[in-house]
Amino acid sequence: MRSFSVSGKVLFIICLMYLILYVDRVNISTAAPLIKADLNLSNTELGLAFTAFAYPYALFQLIEGYFGDKFGARLTLFVCGLIVCAATAATGAVGGLLSLFAARLALGIGEGATFPTATRAMAAWVPERSWGFAQGITHSCARIGNAVTPPLIAVLVGLVSWRGAFVVLALFSLIWVLIWWWNFRDVPTAPPLTSEELAALPARGRSSAAKTVPWLKLFRRMLPVTAVDFCYGWTLWLFLSWIPSFFYQNYHQNLTQSAFYSSGVFLAGVIGDTLGGVVSDGILHRTGKRIAARRNVIVAGMLGGFVFLIPVMLVHDVNVAAISLAAAFFFVELVVAPIWAVPMDIAPNYSGSASGMMNFGFGVAGIISPLVFGFLIDQTGSWTLPFAGSICLLLLGAGLAFRMHPDRPFEAAEREAS
C-alpha cells in the first residue's frame, strides 16, 4: 500500500505538470481573437505566432530528451519549469507579432524537454505493467488542461484582461516548480521505500542518468514511431491552435460560446486518453503481445478520427461540427497512451531520449500544421477545407503504424549485435 502511495504521489505531481503545461500551451488559442484584434494580426500572422512554439519544441525534443537522461528528471524539469513561467508571463506583455513570436519561442524551449523527461521519471517510478495507464492518465490531465483553458481564460479576461490572464497562469506554473523540486528524486531508493517496495518498481528503467546514450542507433530505431507521431501531431496541433477560433469565426459564436463548444471537444479527448491507456494495458495483460497492445489501438484511433472529421467538412451546422469534432478528438486521443508507451517498451534505459525522438515528429507537425491552416483560411475563406490535410495524414499514420516494433527491445538488439 505504501509503494502505491509513493509511486502514486510521483505520478500525481507529473499529472499536475501535464495539466499546467497544456494550459500554458493552449491559452493563446482561446485568447487569439482578442490578441488578433489588439495586435492587428491576420490569420496567417496568427498562425505564424502559433508555430513559434513548435520550432524550439521540436528541436529540444532531441536535445533536452538527452539532457533528461544525462542530468536526471529533477533538475531538468525544474529548469524547464522556470523557463515556462517566464515565457508565460512575457506573453502578457507583448506589443506586436515579433514579441509574441519571441515569447512563444521561449515557451517552446521551456516545454521541449518536459514530456520526454517525465517519461523517464515514469519509467523508474511506475510499475511496468502500468506504463500504458500512466501515459494515458498523464495525457488525460493534459486534455483536462485543454478543456478548462477556454472557460478559465474567459473568466480571467473578464477579471484582469487577456494580458493579466497570462501573468496569473505563470504564477500557477511557479507553484508547481517548487512542489516538484521539493518532492521528487531521480532514483527510487530505500528509504523512503522498503526493499520490497523498491523491488516492485521496474529495475530496467532505473539506470544511471549519466549513462551514455547511443543516439544515432536509437534514432534510426525510433524513426517509424516519429513518423506516426507526426501524423497524429498534425491533427492535434490543429485542434489545440484553431478550434476556439473555428467556433468564434466560422459559426460567429461569442467568446463564452466558443469556449463552451471548445471545452466539450477537449473533454472528449480526456476520455480518449484514459481509455487508450487502459485498453492498451488490458490487451498487454491478456495477450502478452506488445504489438497488439500498442499498434492496434493506435490504428483504431487514427481510423476513427478519419471517419468523424468527414462530417465537419460536409455539414455546416455548429452542433454537428461540435459533436463530430468531439468524436474525432476522442478517437485521435486513443493514440496518445500507446504511442508514448512505445519508447518505454523499446528503450526503457534511454526512455527520455527515445520519447524525445518520437515527439520530434509531433514538434515538426506543430511547425507546419497551424501555419498551413491559417494560410488556407486566408486564401480560400473556408474554415473546413484545411481539415482535409488531417484526414489524409490520419490514414497515412494508420499505415505507418505497422512499421513500429515495440516488441523488440533496443537494449537486447544492442547486445545481440555486439
ABEGO torsion letter per residue (X at the ends): XAAAAAAAAAAAAAAAAAAAAAAAAAAAAAAAAAAAAAAGBBAAAAAAAAAAAAAAAAAAAAAAAAAAAAAEAAAAAAAAAAAAAAAAAAAAABABAAAAAAAAAAAAAAAAAAAAAAAAAAAAABBAAAAAAAAAAAAAAAAAAAAAAAAAAAAAAAAAEAAAAAAAAAAAAAAAAAAAAAABBABBBOOABBAAAAAABBAAAABBAABBBBAAAAAAAAAAAAAAAAAAAAAAAAAAAAAAAAAAAAAGBBAAAAAAAAAAAAAAAAAAAAAAAAAAAAAAAAAGBAAAAAAAAAAAAAAAAAAAAAAAAABBBAAAAAAAAAAAAAAAAAAAAAAAAAAAAABAAAAAAAAAAAAAAAAAAAAAAAAAAAAAAAAAGBAAAAAAAAAAAAAAAAAAAAABBAABBAAAAAAAAX
